Amino acid sequence: MNQEQNKSNLPVAKQEDVEFSAEVADRDDFEAAERAQAADDRQEDQ
C-alpha cells in the first residue's frame, strides 16, 4: 500500500478548543485564522 492510500484512510478531526479574540489578535493571528478556515473548508469538501 502506498503512502497516498494510507492518508485517505486516516480519520479527520477538527480542533475546536482554541478561542479567537479579535480584541487581542494581530495581523498574523487573522491570517492564521483565515488559513485554518480555508483548510477546514477543503477538508469538508473532500
Protein Blocks (a to p, Z undefined) as FASTA:
>chain_A
ZZklmmmmpccdddfkbccdfklpcfklmmmmmmmmmmmmmmmmZZ
